[in-house]
């Protein structure tokens, strides 16, 4: 699982996720995202173009980031999810929780 974080000048952080976000990788990803959570007052874009799978543990990582952003006045936008991940989001109600582009 690869996590690439790019902080931009306009108070936007782009997080590119590549691979499988499952139970074994979720804790590592959550640790990598701690600085993003701490500075979540702007816009956080989760680019999932290369994300191939997400488990319930991975969904929890997204939810934790969303809660941190909400507490600090920020927002989370999810981009480029594939059809399989979109189905998981639909079945779990996550489509209603996030801005998905």
MDTraj code that builds the backbone (N, CA, C; nanometers):
import mdtraj as md
import numpy as np

residues = "UNK UNK UNK UNK UNK UNK UNK UNK UNK UNK UNK UNK UNK UNK UNK UNK UNK UNK UNK UNK UNK UNK UNK UNK UNK UNK UNK UNK UNK UNK UNK UNK UNK UNK UNK UNK UNK UNK UNK UNK UNK UNK UNK UNK UNK UNK UNK UNK UNK UNK UNK UNK UNK UNK UNK UNK UNK UNK UNK UNK UNK UNK UNK UNK UNK UNK UNK UNK UNK UNK UNK UNK UNK UNK UNK UNK UNK UNK UNK UNK UNK UNK UNK UNK UNK UNK UNK UNK UNK UNK UNK UNK UNK UNK UNK UNK UNK UNK UNK UNK UNK".split()
xyz = np.array([
    [0.0848, -0.1173, 0.0000],
    [0.0000, 0.0000, 0.0000],
    [0.0888, 0.1229, 0.0000],
    [0.0692, 0.2076, -0.0975],
    [0.1442, 0.3324, -0.1080],
    [0.0543, 0.4494, -0.0693],
    [0.1098, 0.5434, 0.0066],
    [0.0397, 0.6661, 0.0441],
    [0.1312, 0.7816, 0.0080],
    [0.0842, 0.8688, -0.0792],
    [0.1620, 0.9855, -0.1191],
    [0.0840, 1.1097, -0.0786],
    [0.1481, 1.1948, 0.0010],
    [0.0826, 1.3150, 0.0533],
    [0.1482, 1.4365, -0.0092],
    [0.0649, 1.5239, -0.0662],
    [0.1130, 1.6445, -0.1317],
    [0.0354, 1.7644, -0.0780],
    [0.1017, 1.8451, 0.0044],
    [0.0398, 1.9656, 0.0592],
    [0.0538, 2.0769, -0.0424],
    [-0.0580, 2.1393, -0.0806],
    [-0.0566, 2.2458, -0.1788],
    [-0.0705, 2.3811, -0.1112],
    [-0.0431, 2.4877, -0.1845],
    [-0.0424, 2.6227, -0.1291],
    [-0.1799, 2.6724, -0.0866],
    [-0.2851, 2.6245, -0.1459],
    [-0.4186, 2.6782, -0.1213],
    [-0.4933, 2.6064, -0.0086],
    [-0.4229, 2.5630, 0.0940],
    [-0.4798, 2.4936, 0.2090],
    [-0.5498, 2.3635, 0.1679],
    [-0.4933, 2.2988, 0.0668],
    [-0.5436, 2.1711, 0.0183],
    [-0.4332, 2.0669, 0.0292],
    [-0.4714, 1.9505, 0.0756],
    [-0.3794, 1.8373, 0.0814],
    [-0.4350, 1.7257, -0.0046],
    [-0.3528, 1.6755, -0.0955],
    [-0.3932, 1.5635, -0.1806],
    [-0.3229, 1.4382, -0.1294],
    [-0.4024, 1.3374, -0.0991],
    [-0.3509, 1.2087, -0.0535],
    [-0.3821, 1.1066, -0.1619],
    [-0.2782, 1.0517, -0.2211],
    [-0.2946, 0.9518, -0.3274],
    [-0.2746, 0.8134, -0.2655],
    [-0.3755, 0.7280, -0.2795],
    [-0.3720, 0.5938, -0.2234],
    [-0.3580, 0.4935, -0.3363],
    [-0.2618, 0.4028, -0.3218],
    [-0.2357, 0.3038, -0.4256],
    [-0.2275, 0.1651, -0.3626],
    [-0.3055, 0.0721, -0.4167],
    [-0.3010, -0.0654, -0.3679],
    [-0.4256, -0.1039, -0.2920],
    [-0.4081, -0.1919, -0.1942],
    [-0.5189, -0.2458, -0.1161],
    [-0.5202, -0.1837, 0.0229],
    [-0.6330, -0.1243, 0.0580],
    [-0.6497, -0.0690, 0.1930],
    [-0.7343, -0.1693, 0.2711],
    [-0.6635, -0.2653, 0.3306],
    [-0.7296, -0.3729, 0.4025],
    [-0.6829, -0.3741, 0.5474],
    [-0.7221, -0.4749, 0.6218],
    [-0.6893, -0.4815, 0.7645],
    [-0.5388, -0.4749, 0.7905],
    [-0.4557, -0.5498, 0.7186],
    [-0.3113, -0.5410, 0.7459],
    [-0.2497, -0.4033, 0.7162],
    [-0.3045, -0.3299, 0.6189],
    [-0.2434, -0.2015, 0.5810],
    [-0.3106, -0.0804, 0.6455],
    [-0.4310, -0.0975, 0.7010],
    [-0.5073, 0.0166, 0.7531],
    [-0.4347, 0.0888, 0.8659],
    [-0.3725, 0.0156, 0.9571],
    [-0.3031, 0.0800, 1.0688],
    [-0.1850, 0.1633, 1.0187],
    [-0.1110, 0.1105, 0.9232],
    [0.0017, 0.1841, 0.8661],
    [-0.0472, 0.3115, 0.7954],
    [-0.1539, 0.2995, 0.7190],
    [-0.2091, 0.4150, 0.6483],
    [-0.2574, 0.5193, 0.7482],
    [-0.3247, 0.4743, 0.8520],
    [-0.3723, 0.5666, 0.9550],
    [-0.2558, 0.6432, 1.0181],
    [-0.1463, 0.5749, 1.0442],
    [-0.0277, 0.6410, 1.1003],
    [0.0291, 0.7438, 1.0032],
    [0.0336, 0.7089, 0.8762],
    [0.0842, 0.8013, 0.7734],
    [-0.0040, 0.9254, 0.7615],
    [-0.1341, 0.9103, 0.7925],
    [-0.2287, 1.0207, 0.7784],
    [-0.2421, 1.1064, 0.9047],
    [-0.1726, 1.0714, 1.0112],
    [-0.1815, 1.1503, 1.1338],
    [-0.1484, 1.2981, 1.1121],
    [-0.0416, 1.3337, 1.0392],
    [-0.0162, 1.4760, 1.0154],
    [-0.1291, 1.5445, 0.9370],
    [-0.1919, 1.4720, 0.8483],
    [-0.3046, 1.5271, 0.7719],
    [-0.4233, 1.5499, 0.8654],
    [-0.4465, 1.4567, 0.9571],
    [-0.5545, 1.4712, 1.0546],
    [-0.5306, 1.5908, 1.1468],
    [-0.4072, 1.6095, 1.1875],
    [-0.3747, 1.7185, 1.2788],
    [-0.3931, 1.8548, 1.2135],
    [-0.3748, 1.8631, 1.0822],
    [-0.3880, 1.9884, 1.0086],
    [-0.5032, 1.9770, 0.9088],
    [-0.6213, 1.9400, 0.9606],
    [-0.7348, 1.9085, 0.8740],
    [-0.8318, 2.0254, 0.8586],
    [-0.7845, 2.1473, 0.8718],
    [-0.8745, 2.2632, 0.8649],
    [-0.9072, 2.3043, 0.7217],
    [-0.8362, 2.2517, 0.6246],
    [-0.8601, 2.2862, 0.4844],
    [-0.9312, 2.1741, 0.4111],
    [-0.9014, 2.1631, 0.2842],
    [-0.9602, 2.0590, 0.2002],
    [-0.8627, 1.9429, 0.1866],
    [-0.9110, 1.8239, 0.2108],
    [-0.8318, 1.7023, 0.1941],
    [-0.8935, 1.6243, 0.0782],
    [-0.8140, 1.5985, -0.0225],
    [-0.8596, 1.5213, -0.1373],
    [-0.7944, 1.3837, -0.1310],
    [-0.8781, 1.2817, -0.1232],
    [-0.8295, 1.1444, -0.1268],
    [-0.8434, 1.0953, -0.2704],
    [-0.7302, 1.0849, -0.3380],
    [-0.7290, 1.0387, -0.4771],
    [-0.7162, 0.8872, -0.4765],
    [-0.8230, 0.8212, -0.5170],
    [-0.8309, 0.6751, -0.5097],
    [-0.8195, 0.6084, -0.6457],
    [-0.7629, 0.6781, -0.7411],
    [-0.7533, 0.6233, -0.8762],
    [-0.6799, 0.4896, -0.8780],
    [-0.5784, 0.4748, -0.7937],
    [-0.4985, 0.3519, -0.7896],
    [-0.5332, 0.2628, -0.6699],
    [-0.6417, 0.2965, -0.5991],
    [-0.6868, 0.2127, -0.4882],
    [-0.7683, 0.0980, -0.5467],
    [-0.7242, -0.0249, -0.5214],
    [-0.7875, -0.1403, -0.5844],
    [-0.8886, -0.2115, -0.4953],
    [-0.8815, -0.1888, -0.3629],
    [-0.9680, -0.2601, -0.2702],
    [-0.9752, -0.1816, -0.1410],
    [-1.0924, -0.1860, -0.0746],
    [-1.1051, -0.1258, 0.0577],
    [-1.1890, -0.2182, 0.1453],
    [-1.1403, -0.2424, 0.2668],
    [-1.2120, -0.3263, 0.3626],
    [-1.2786, -0.2355, 0.4665],
    [-1.3460, -0.2962, 0.5623],
    [-1.4079, -0.2174, 0.6693],
    [-1.3030, -0.1407, 0.7489],
    [-1.1838, -0.1968, 0.7640],
    [-1.0756, -0.1255, 0.8326],
    [-1.0322, -0.0038, 0.7521],
    [-1.0317, -0.0161, 0.6214],
    [-0.9993, 0.0969, 0.5353],
    [-1.1059, 0.2041, 0.5419],
    [-1.2327, 0.1627, 0.5470],
    [-1.3416, 0.2594, 0.5612],
    [-1.3283, 0.3369, 0.6917],
    [-1.2835, 0.2697, 0.7949],
    [-1.2628, 0.3348, 0.9244],
    [-1.1547, 0.4428, 0.9150],
    [-1.0516, 0.4197, 0.8347],
    [-0.9471, 0.5203, 0.8129],
    [-1.0091, 0.6450, 0.7496],
    [-1.0930, 0.6264, 0.6480],
    [-1.1601, 0.7384, 0.5821],
    [-1.2491, 0.8126, 0.6803],
    [-1.3247, 0.7379, 0.7623],
    [-1.4162, 0.7984, 0.8576],
    [-1.3410, 0.8781, 0.9642],
    [-1.2293, 0.8258, 1.0112],
    [-1.1468, 0.8967, 1.1095],
    [-1.0971, 1.0294, 1.0532],
    [-1.0545, 1.0271, 0.9289],
    [-1.0080, 1.1493, 0.8633],
    [-1.1229, 1.2483, 0.8459],
    [-1.2395, 1.2002, 0.8103],
    [-1.3568, 1.2869, 0.7954],
    [-1.3930, 1.3532, 0.9281],
    [-1.3906, 1.2764, 1.0368],
    [-1.4232, 1.3324, 1.1691],
    [-1.3227, 1.4388, 1.2096],
    [-1.1941, 1.4145, 1.1841],
    [-1.0907, 1.5129, 1.2177],
    [-1.1130, 1.6414, 1.1386],
    [-1.1454, 1.6283, 1.0114],
    [-1.1698, 1.7468, 0.9281],
    [-1.2935, 1.8217, 0.9762],
    [-1.3999, 1.7502, 1.0082],
    [-1.5229, 1.8145, 1.0540],
    [-1.4997, 1.8930, 1.1832],
    [-1.4195, 1.8387, 1.2728],
    [-1.3910, 1.9065, 1.4000],
    [-1.3107, 2.0335, 1.3796],
    [-1.2351, 2.0418, 1.2707],
    [-1.1476, 2.1564, 1.2478],
    [-1.1974, 2.2467, 1.1356],
    [-1.3187, 2.2236, 1.0887],
    [-1.3764, 2.3071, 0.9847],
    [-1.3309, 2.2738, 0.8440],
    [-1.2673, 2.1597, 0.8266],
    [-1.2206, 2.1184, 0.6945],
    [-1.3204, 2.0269, 0.6267],
    [-1.2820, 1.9785, 0.5105],
    [-1.3679, 1.8841, 0.4401],
    [-1.2824, 1.7826, 0.3668],
    [-1.3428, 1.6675, 0.3403],
    [-1.2759, 1.5587, 0.2693],
    [-1.3518, 1.5333, 0.1395],
    [-1.2777, 1.5303, 0.0312],
    [-1.3328, 1.4979, -0.0999],
    [-1.2645, 1.3704, -0.1479],
    [-1.3434, 1.2766, -0.1980],
    [-1.2883, 1.1523, -0.2503],
    [-1.3012, 1.1562, -0.4024],
    [-1.1903, 1.1299, -0.4698],
    [-1.1888, 1.1345, -0.6161],
    [-1.1479, 1.0005, -0.6749],
    [-1.1998, 0.9740, -0.7924],
    [-1.1536, 0.8646, -0.8787],
    [-1.1704, 0.7258, -0.8179],
    [-1.2838, 0.6983, -0.7540],
    [-1.3030, 0.5622, -0.7038],
    [-1.3537, 0.4740, -0.8177],
    [-1.3084, 0.3494, -0.8164],
    [-1.3529, 0.2556, -0.9193],
    [-1.4919, 0.2017, -0.8830],
    [-1.5505, 0.1262, -0.9722],
    [-1.6871, 0.0766, -0.9517],
    [-1.6989, -0.0151, -0.8305],
    [-1.5991, -0.0989, -0.8064],
    [-1.6042, -0.1891, -0.6909],
    [-1.6045, -0.1116, -0.5599],
    [-1.5202, -0.0116, -0.5505],
    [-1.5146, 0.0686, -0.4279],
    [-1.6410, 0.1528, -0.4150],
    [-1.6920, 0.2043, -0.5266],
    [-1.8182, 0.2793, -0.5240],
    [-1.9309, 0.1906, -0.4693],
    [-1.9332, 0.0635, -0.5081],
    [-2.0345, -0.0290, -0.4569],
    [-2.0213, -0.0495, -0.3071],
    [-1.8985, -0.0609, -0.2582],
    [-1.8766, -0.0738, -0.1139],
    [-1.9274, 0.0516, -0.0426],
    [-1.8959, 0.1686, -0.0975],
    [-1.9432, 0.2938, -0.0387],
    [-2.0965, 0.2994, -0.0399],
    [-2.1578, 0.2520, -0.1462],
    [-2.3036, 0.2546, -0.1568],
    [-2.3667, 0.1612, -0.0529],
    [-2.3130, 0.0408, -0.0414],
    [-2.3686, -0.0584, 0.0518],
    [-2.3530, -0.0166, 0.1973],
    [-2.2476, 0.0584, 0.2276],
    [-2.2217, 0.0965, 0.3665],
    [-2.2760, 0.2344, 0.4022],
    [-2.3304, 0.3053, 0.3055],
    [-2.3821, 0.4390, 0.3321],
    [-2.2766, 0.5480, 0.3264],
    [-2.1544, 0.5134, 0.2891],
    [-2.0469, 0.6121, 0.2846],
    [-2.0641, 0.7123, 0.1706],
    [-2.1421, 0.6775, 0.0679],
    [-2.1669, 0.7732, -0.0405],
    [-2.2346, 0.8986, 0.0132],
    [-2.3132, 0.8848, 0.1185],
    [-2.3830, 0.9981, 0.1782],
    [-2.2934, 1.0777, 0.2734],
    [-2.1835, 1.0207, 0.3172],
    [-2.0971, 1.0859, 0.4151],
    [-1.9884, 1.1732, 0.3517],
    [-1.9534, 1.1443, 0.2272],
    [-1.8407, 1.2110, 0.1637],
    [-1.8825, 1.2804, 0.0348],
    [-1.8081, 1.3855, -0.0005],
    [-1.8202, 1.4442, -0.1330],
    [-1.7373, 1.3555, -0.2260],
    [-1.8021, 1.2983, -0.3265],
    [-1.7323, 1.2076, -0.4175],
    [-1.7338, 1.2685, -0.5572],
    [-1.6156, 1.2808, -0.6132],
    [-1.6014, 1.3386, -0.7468],
    [-1.5451, 1.2342, -0.8414],
])
top = md.Topology()
chain = top.add_chain()
for i, resn in enumerate(residues, 1):
    res = top.add_residue(resn, chain, resSeq=i)
    for name in ("N", "CA", "C"):
        top.add_atom(name, md.element.get_by_symbol(name[0]), res)
traj = md.Trajectory(xyz[None], top)
